[in-house]
Each structure stands twice: as C-alpha cells, then as structure tokens.
Amino acid sequence: MRLVGQLSNPSPSLRAIFDALPDGSFEPTAWPDRSVASAPVARRLGNGVVQRAVVKVLAAAQRPLTVLETQAAVAGLLGHSVSKGSINYCLSTGTRGGEPRFERVARGCYRLRWDWPPT
C-alpha cells in the first residue's frame, strides 16, 4: 500500500532534519505545569443594571448629559465598561411609552424627567 509506505519512509527533506538532530533529542517531554484556570468573568450585566445606573447618573447630575458623558459615568459607577450602544438604547427607549423616564432635550442629550418616578 502506498499510504503505509509514505508514512514509514519520510521524504528526503524530513530525513535530513531527523539526521541533523542529535541522538536521543526526539524523546517526548512532559508538559509544563499549568495552573488551574479561574472562573470565567461574566461579560453581560444582569437585567436592568444599566437602566438603574443611567437613572442614578442622570439624577445625580441634575442637568442634561450627552450619551458619552452618561456612558463614562455609568462605567465609573459600575466599575465595568458599558457600550455606547447600550447606553443609547436605554436612553432612547426610556423616552417612549406611557411613563417615560427620560426626556430628550437635544440630539444625543438626555435628562431625567422631573416628574419621574410616577407616584
């Protein structure tokens, strides 16, 4: 069979590599010690964490904030990076509905509604 012949008879270039190695250097070595991996870090925040953080940030600011200002303040509050898209989505959806939390005062600039939370 040709396949067996190929595996048992290395090519001339591979044979030259084997011949260049000193004798006994082709013995398998033990794998280096590897430490046990720690638990994976959660990448996603839980439900409503970003929304609650945005409300706290806007309430503390007492002025309209841009999406980027809000993102930086939320990341500082949570100690975890939060994407601009998450902040933008939270703010834009928070301006809609029967009881909106936020008010859009300019393009990309939001504030907490003065009459929120509803009583």
C-alpha positions, 0 to 999 in steps of 0.5 A, a space after each residue: 500500500 502506498 499510504 503505509 509506505 509514505 508514512 514509514 519512509 519520510 521524504 528526503 527533506 524530513 530525513 535530513 532534519 531527523 539526521 541533523 538532530 542529535 541522538 536521543 533529542 526526539 524523546 517526548 517531554 512532559 508538559 509544563 505545569 499549568 495552573 488551574 484556570 479561574 472562573 470565567 468573568 461574566 461579560 453581560 450585566 444582569 437585567 436592568 443594571 444599566 437602566 438603574 445606573 443611567 437613572 442614578 447618573 442622570 439624577 445625580 447630575 441634575 442637568 442634561 448629559 450627552 450619551 458619552 458623558 452618561 456612558 463614562 459615568 455609568 462605567 465609573 459607577 459600575 466599575 465595568 465598561 458599558 457600550 455606547 450602544 447600550 447606553 443609547 438604547 436605554 436612553 432612547 427607549 426610556 423616552 417612549 411609552 406611557 411613563 417615560 423616564 427620560 426626556 430628550 432635550 437635544 440630539 444625543 442629550 438626555 435628562 431625567 424627567 422631573 416628574 419621574 418616578 410616577 407616584 
